[in-house]
Amino acid sequence: MPSHSSRLPSNLTPSVVAEAVAARRRSGAPLFDLTESNPTRVGLAYPPDLLAPLADPAALVYDPQPLGLRTARAAVSADFERRGIRVPDDRVAITASTSEAYALLFKLLCGPGDQVLVPRPSYPLFEHLTALEAVEAVPYDLEYHDGWRLDLDNVRAQVSSRTRAILVVSPNNPTGSYLHQDDLAALVGIAAARDLAIIGDEVFWDYPLQRPDTAVSVLAQQDVVAVGLGGLSKSAGLPQVKLGWFGMSGPDAQVRALLDAYEIVADTYLSVSTPVQVAAPALIEAGAGMRRAIQARLDRNLTALGSRIEWYPSVTLLPPEGGWSAVLQVPAYESEEAMVVGLIEREGVLVHPGYFFDFAREAFLVVSLLPEAGVFDHGLARVLARMSGAVGR
C-alpha cells in the first residue's frame, strides 16, 4: 500500500478527546457541545427563501473568470465599503472559501520551504494549510496584559530570510482580540523593511463584543501589500454556500503585478461555482439579517457567562473583543487533556482544551458563544461546578 504524503500529519490516529466524544455519542448519553461553531446547527431562524438567488437563470451561462464574476466582486467591494474600507472591485478576488484563499495565496507568495508567520494562540488550521502547500508555519506570540496584543518583538525575532508573509487574525480565534492601529503600523514597518505581505483573516470582524476604537483592518494602509479575507460562512452564517473572498491593498504597481500572477493560479482551478457568484450580491445583502441573529446569540451567551462566572473565583474569563469564542483560565489541577476528557465522561460537556489552539501554558478552556441558550447554560454550569470542585484537590 502506498504511503501518504509527508505533507499530511504522520499520525492520523484520533486524539484521546475525539475518542472520548465518539464513545459518549455511541452510548446515547447527552452531550452538551460548547465547541459548536456551525451556525446552521444552533437553532437560528433562517429565512426559507434565503438561498433562492442560487436558482437565478443567469447561472446557466458558464463564463469563467479567474478573479470571479465582476458582479460578485462589485458586491464584495460594496461590503468592504460598509465596513468603512475602500477596496475597488479590481482589487477583489472570489474564492470557494477562506481556507482555499489561504491555499491560493500561499501558492502565489511562497515557494517550497518558505515561511509564513502565524499567531499563537490561534486556530490550528494554519499548520495544515501551510504544510499542504509545502510552506512552514512559524508562530509568533500574542501576549495577555489586560487584553491580548501582538508581541511585536517576537514578530521581529521570528522573521527570517525565508519569511514571505505575516498572518494576522482579527478578531483572533479564540482570543477574540482585534488588530490595533499601533500594531498595524508596526507590522507595516516590519513588512516594508523585509518586502513581506500581510495577510489579515477578518472573517469574524462583523461580530464585536467589546471592540476597541483602535481596531483596524489590514487594508487600512497602502504602504505594503496587504490581503484581507472574508466570506459568507461567518458574515452571513452560510458555511454551506462556499463563497469566500479577499481584497488587496498596497502600492498600485505591486498589487497589479500580484493580481496578474494570481490570475494564473486561480485560472488553474476555477473552483467557485457560477450559481453562488451570480447570487453573491443578494446573499451578501441578506447576510445583515443573519448577522443580527448571530450577534444577539453571542451577546446573550457572553452576558450569561459573565454573570455566572462571578460566583466562581477559581475561573477567570479573559474578555473577548469580538468573535464567537471565549477563553476561560481554570485551575491547573490536572492536564488540559485529562480535564476535557473528564468533562466529557462525567459531565457530558465538550469544550476545547487550550493546547488545541497552542496556548503557551496551561490551563485554559475555550467555549463557543454560539450554542442555543439551553445548551450553553446547562453545559457552562457543569463546567464551572467541576472547576470549582477541583480547587483544593
C-alpha positions as CSV (number, residue, x, y, z in Angstrom):
1,M,0.0,0.0,0.0
2,P,1.5,3.4,-1.0
3,S,2.3,5.7,2.0
4,H,0.6,9.0,2.2
5,S,2.3,12.3,1.5
6,S,4.7,13.8,4.1
7,R,2.6,17.0,3.8
8,L,0.0,15.2,5.9
9,P,0.4,14.5,9.7
10,S,2.5,11.5,10.4
11,N,0.0,10.2,12.9
12,L,-3.6,10.0,11.8
13,T,-4.9,8.3,14.9
14,P,-7.9,10.1,16.5
15,S,-7.0,12.1,19.6
16,V,-7.9,11.0,23.1
17,V,-10.5,13.7,23.2
18,A,-12.0,12.7,19.9
19,E,-12.2,9.1,21.1
20,A,-14.0,10.2,24.3
21,V,-16.5,12.2,22.3
22,A,-17.2,9.2,20.0
23,A,-17.7,6.9,23.0
24,R,-20.1,9.3,24.6
25,R,-22.2,9.6,21.4
26,R,-22.2,5.8,20.9
27,S,-23.5,5.4,24.4
28,G,-26.5,7.6,23.6
29,A,-25.9,9.8,26.7
30,P,-26.4,13.5,26.2
31,L,-23.5,15.7,25.3
32,F,-23.6,19.5,25.7
33,D,-21.4,20.7,22.9
34,L,-19.8,24.0,23.8
35,T,-17.4,23.8,20.8
36,E,-20.2,24.2,18.2
37,S,-19.2,26.8,15.6
38,N,-21.6,25.8,12.8
39,P,-24.4,28.5,12.7
40,T,-26.7,26.2,10.8
41,R,-26.9,23.8,13.8
42,V,-27.7,26.1,16.7
43,G,-31.4,26.9,16.2
44,L,-31.1,30.2,14.4
45,A,-34.1,31.0,12.2
46,Y,-33.0,31.2,8.5
47,P,-35.5,32.8,6.0
48,P,-36.9,30.0,3.9
49,D,-36.1,31.8,0.7
50,L,-32.6,32.9,1.7
51,L,-31.0,30.6,-1.0
52,A,-33.5,31.4,-3.7
53,P,-30.9,33.6,-5.6
54,L,-28.9,30.4,-6.3
55,A,-31.6,29.5,-8.8
56,D,-31.1,32.6,-10.9
57,P,-31.3,31.6,-14.7
58,A,-28.2,33.7,-15.3
59,A,-26.2,30.9,-13.6
60,L,-26.9,28.6,-16.6
61,V,-24.3,30.5,-18.6
62,Y,-20.7,29.5,-17.8
63,D,-18.3,32.5,-18.0
64,P,-15.2,31.5,-16.1
65,Q,-13.3,34.5,-14.7
66,P,-10.2,33.8,-12.6
67,L,-10.8,36.6,-10.2
68,G,-14.5,36.0,-10.1
69,L,-17.6,37.5,-11.9
70,R,-17.5,41.3,-11.9
71,T,-20.9,41.5,-10.3
72,A,-19.7,39.3,-7.3
73,R,-16.5,41.3,-6.9
74,A,-18.5,44.6,-7.0
75,A,-20.8,43.2,-4.2
76,V,-17.7,42.3,-2.1
77,S,-16.3,45.8,-2.8
78,A,-19.5,47.3,-1.5
79,D,-19.4,45.1,1.5
80,F,-15.9,46.4,2.3
81,E,-17.3,49.9,1.9
82,R,-20.0,49.0,4.5
83,R,-17.1,48.4,6.9
84,G,-15.5,51.7,6.1
85,I,-12.8,50.3,3.9
86,R,-12.3,51.3,0.2
87,V,-11.3,48.3,-1.9
88,P,-12.1,48.7,-5.7
89,D,-13.6,45.7,-7.3
90,D,-10.5,45.3,-9.5
91,R,-8.6,44.5,-6.2
92,V,-11.1,41.8,-5.2
93,A,-10.9,38.1,-5.8
94,I,-13.6,35.5,-5.3
95,T,-12.8,32.1,-3.7
96,A,-14.7,29.0,-2.7
97,S,-13.8,29.5,1.0
98,T,-11.3,31.3,3.3
99,S,-9.3,28.1,3.5
100,E,-9.0,28.0,-0.3
101,A,-8.0,31.7,-0.3
102,Y,-5.1,30.8,2.1
103,A,-4.0,27.9,-0.2
104,L,-4.1,30.1,-3.3
105,L,-2.3,32.9,-1.6
106,F,0.5,30.6,-0.3
107,K,0.9,29.3,-3.9
108,L,1.1,32.9,-5.0
109,L,3.5,34.3,-2.4
110,C,5.6,31.3,-1.4
111,G,7.9,28.7,-2.8
112,P,8.5,25.2,-1.2
113,G,10.2,25.7,2.1
114,D,9.3,29.3,2.5
115,Q,7.8,30.6,5.8
116,V,4.7,32.4,6.9
117,L,4.4,33.8,10.4
118,V,1.2,32.8,12.2
119,P,-0.2,33.9,15.5
120,R,-0.1,31.8,18.7
121,P,-2.6,31.0,20.2
122,S,-4.9,30.8,17.2
123,Y,-6.9,28.3,15.3
124,P,-4.8,25.2,14.4
125,L,-5.9,25.2,10.7
126,F,-2.8,27.1,9.7
127,E,-0.4,24.2,10.4
128,H,-2.3,22.0,8.0
129,L,-2.9,24.7,5.3
130,T,0.8,25.6,5.2
131,A,2.0,22.0,5.3
132,L,-0.2,21.1,2.3
133,E,1.5,23.9,0.3
134,A,5.0,22.8,1.4
135,V,5.3,26.0,3.4
136,E,6.4,26.3,7.0
137,A,4.2,28.0,9.6
138,V,6.4,29.9,12.1
139,P,4.5,31.0,15.2
140,Y,4.7,34.4,16.8
141,D,3.2,35.1,20.2
142,L,0.2,37.0,21.4
143,E,0.6,38.2,25.0
144,Y,-2.1,38.9,27.6
145,H,-1.9,42.1,29.7
146,D,-5.5,43.1,30.5
147,G,-6.1,42.1,26.9
148,W,-4.4,40.2,24.1
149,R,-2.0,42.0,21.9
150,L,0.7,41.1,19.4
151,D,4.2,40.6,20.8
152,L,5.9,42.7,18.2
153,D,9.4,41.9,19.5
154,N,8.6,38.3,19.0
155,V,7.3,39.0,15.5
156,R,10.5,40.7,14.6
157,A,12.6,37.9,16.1
158,Q,10.7,35.3,14.0
159,V,11.3,37.0,10.6
160,S,13.9,35.2,8.6
161,S,15.3,35.2,5.0
162,R,12.6,32.6,4.2
163,T,9.7,34.6,5.5
164,R,7.2,35.7,2.8
165,A,4.2,36.9,4.8
166,I,2.8,37.8,8.3
167,L,-0.6,36.4,9.0
168,V,-2.9,38.3,11.4
169,V,-6.4,37.1,12.6
170,S,-8.7,39.9,13.6
171,P,-10.5,39.2,15.8
172,N,-8.4,36.2,16.6
173,N,-9.9,32.8,17.1
174,P,-10.1,32.0,20.1
175,T,-8.7,35.0,22.0
176,G,-11.2,37.4,20.3
177,S,-8.6,40.2,20.0
178,Y,-8.7,42.7,17.2
179,L,-5.7,44.1,15.4
180,H,-5.0,47.6,16.8
181,Q,-3.8,50.7,14.9
182,D,-0.4,50.9,16.5
183,D,0.2,47.2,15.9
184,L,-0.7,47.6,12.3
185,A,1.7,50.5,12.0
186,A,4.5,48.3,13.5
187,L,3.6,45.4,11.2
188,V,3.8,47.7,8.2
189,G,7.2,48.8,9.2
190,I,8.4,45.2,9.6
191,A,6.9,44.2,6.3
192,A,8.3,47.2,4.4
193,A,11.8,46.5,5.6
194,R,11.7,42.9,4.5
195,D,9.4,43.1,1.5
196,L,6.7,40.9,3.1
197,A,3.0,40.7,2.6
198,I,0.5,41.0,5.4
199,I,-2.5,38.6,5.3
200,G,-5.4,39.5,7.5
201,D,-8.1,36.9,8.3
202,E,-11.1,39.1,9.2
203,V,-13.9,36.6,8.9
204,F,-15.2,37.4,12.4
205,W,-14.9,41.2,12.0
206,D,-18.6,41.7,12.0
207,Y,-19.1,40.3,15.5
208,P,-17.9,42.9,18.0
209,L,-18.2,42.1,21.7
210,Q,-16.1,44.9,23.2
211,R,-14.4,46.1,20.0
212,P,-12.0,49.0,20.8
213,D,-12.0,52.2,18.8
214,T,-8.4,51.4,17.8
215,A,-9.4,48.2,15.9
216,V,-8.3,48.4,12.3
217,S,-8.3,46.3,9.1
218,V,-5.0,45.3,7.5
219,L,-6.5,47.0,4.4
220,A,-6.5,50.4,6.1
221,Q,-3.0,51.2,4.7
222,Q,-1.4,51.5,1.3
223,D,2.4,51.2,2.1
224,V,2.8,47.5,1.7
225,V,0.8,44.7,0.1
226,A,-2.0,43.5,2.5
227,V,-4.7,41.0,1.9
228,G,-8.0,41.0,3.8
229,L,-10.0,37.8,3.9
230,G,-13.8,37.3,4.4
231,G,-16.7,35.1,3.3
232,L,-20.3,34.2,3.7
233,S,-19.5,31.4,6.2
234,K,-19.3,33.9,9.0
235,S,-20.6,37.2,7.7
236,A,-23.9,35.6,6.6
237,G,-23.9,32.4,8.7
238,L,-23.8,30.4,5.5
239,P,-20.8,27.9,5.6
240,Q,-22.6,25.5,3.3
241,V,-22.8,28.0,0.4
242,K,-19.0,28.1,0.0
243,L,-18.2,31.6,-1.0
244,G,-15.1,33.5,0.2
245,W,-13.1,36.5,-1.0
246,F,-10.2,38.7,-0.4
247,G,-9.4,42.3,-1.1
248,M,-5.9,43.7,-1.6
249,S,-4.3,47.0,-0.6
250,G,-0.9,48.5,-1.2
251,P,1.2,50.2,-3.8
252,D,-0.6,50.0,-7.1
253,A,2.2,48.6,-9.2
254,Q,2.8,45.8,-6.7
255,V,-0.8,45.0,-6.3
256,R,-1.4,44.8,-10.0
257,A,1.6,42.5,-10.6
258,L,0.5,40.2,-7.8
259,L,-3.1,40.0,-9.1
260,D,-1.9,39.3,-12.6
261,A,0.1,36.4,-11.2
262,Y,-2.8,35.3,-9.0
263,E,-5.0,35.0,-12.1
264,I,-2.7,32.2,-13.3
265,V,-3.1,30.4,-10.0
266,A,-6.9,30.9,-9.8
267,D,-7.4,30.0,-13.5
268,T,-5.8,26.6,-12.9
269,Y,-8.6,25.7,-10.6
270,L,-11.7,27.9,-11.3
271,S,-13.3,26.3,-8.2
272,V,-16.0,28.8,-7.5
273,S,-19.4,27.8,-8.8
274,T,-21.3,30.1,-11.2
275,P,-24.6,30.0,-9.2
276,V,-23.1,31.2,-6.0
277,Q,-21.2,34.0,-7.8
278,V,-24.4,35.1,-9.5
279,A,-26.2,35.0,-6.2
280,A,-23.4,36.8,-4.3
281,P,-24.9,40.3,-4.3
282,A,-28.3,39.1,-2.9
283,L,-26.6,36.8,-0.4
284,I,-24.2,39.4,0.9
285,E,-27.1,41.8,1.3
286,A,-29.2,39.2,3.1
287,G,-26.3,38.5,5.4
288,A,-27.2,41.6,7.5
289,G,-30.2,39.8,8.9
290,M,-28.3,36.7,9.9
291,R,-25.5,38.8,11.4
292,R,-28.1,40.4,13.7
293,A,-29.4,37.0,14.8
294,I,-25.9,35.7,15.4
295,Q,-24.8,38.8,17.3
296,A,-27.8,38.6,19.5
297,R,-26.9,35.0,20.4
298,L,-23.2,35.9,21.1
299,D,-24.2,38.9,23.3
300,R,-26.7,36.8,25.2
301,N,-24.3,33.9,25.9
302,L,-21.4,36.2,26.8
303,T,-23.6,38.1,29.3
304,A,-24.8,34.8,30.8
305,L,-21.2,33.7,31.1
306,G,-20.1,36.9,32.7
307,S,-22.9,36.8,35.2
308,R,-22.4,33.2,36.2
309,I,-18.6,33.2,36.4
310,E,-18.7,35.9,39.1
311,W,-19.7,33.1,41.5
312,Y,-16.6,31.0,40.7
313,P,-13.5,32.9,41.7
314,S,-11.3,30.0,40.6
315,V,-12.2,30.6,37.0
316,T,-11.3,33.7,35.1
317,L,-12.9,34.9,31.8
318,L,-10.4,36.6,29.5
319,P,-12.8,39.1,27.9
320,P,-13.0,38.8,24.1
321,E,-13.2,41.9,21.9
322,G,-15.0,40.1,19.2
323,G,-15.7,36.8,17.5
324,W,-17.5,33.6,18.5
325,S,-15.4,32.2,21.4
326,A,-14.5,32.9,25.0
327,V,-11.3,31.8,26.8
328,L,-11.5,30.6,30.4
329,Q,-8.5,30.3,32.6
330,V,-9.1,27.5,35.0
331,P,-7.2,25.8,37.9
332,A,-4.4,23.6,36.6
333,Y,-5.3,20.6,38.8
334,E,-4.6,18.2,36.0
335,S,-3.6,18.3,32.4
336,E,-6.0,20.0,30.0
337,E,-6.5,16.8,28.1
338,A,-7.5,14.9,31.3
339,M,-9.7,17.8,32.3
340,V,-11.5,17.9,28.9
341,V,-11.9,14.1,28.9
342,G,-13.3,14.2,32.4
343,L,-15.8,16.8,31.4
344,I,-17.0,14.6,28.6
345,E,-17.2,11.4,30.5
346,R,-18.5,12.6,33.9
347,E,-20.4,15.8,33.0
348,G,-21.4,15.2,29.4
349,V,-19.9,18.5,28.3
350,L,-17.5,19.2,25.4
351,V,-15.1,22.1,25.5
352,H,-11.8,22.8,23.7
353,P,-8.6,22.5,25.6
354,G,-6.2,25.4,25.4
355,Y,-3.5,23.3,23.8
356,F,-5.8,22.8,20.8
357,F,-5.0,26.5,20.0
358,D,-1.4,26.3,21.0
359,F,-1.6,28.3,24.2
360,A,1.9,28.7,25.7
361,R,0.9,27.2,29.1
362,E,-1.9,25.5,30.9
363,A,-4.7,25.7,31.9
364,F,-7.2,27.2,29.6
365,L,-10.6,26.1,28.2
366,V,-12.2,27.6,25.2
367,V,-16.0,27.7,24.7
368,S,-18.1,28.7,21.8
369,L,-20.6,31.5,22.3
370,L,-22.8,30.2,19.5
371,P,-24.8,27.3,21.1
372,E,-28.5,27.6,21.9
373,A,-29.2,29.2,25.3
374,G,-30.3,26.0,27.0
375,V,-27.3,24.0,25.8
376,F,-24.9,26.9,26.7
377,D,-26.3,27.4,30.2
378,H,-26.5,23.8,31.2
379,G,-23.1,23.0,29.8
380,L,-21.5,26.0,31.3
381,A,-23.0,25.3,34.7
382,R,-21.4,21.8,34.7
383,V,-18.0,23.1,33.6
384,L,-17.9,25.8,36.3
385,A,-19.1,23.4,39.0
386,R,-16.4,20.9,38.1
387,M,-13.7,23.5,38.0
388,S,-14.8,24.9,41.4
389,G,-14.9,21.5,42.9
390,A,-11.4,20.8,41.6
391,V,-9.9,23.6,43.8
392,G,-8.1,22.1,46.7
393,R,-7.7,18.6,45.3
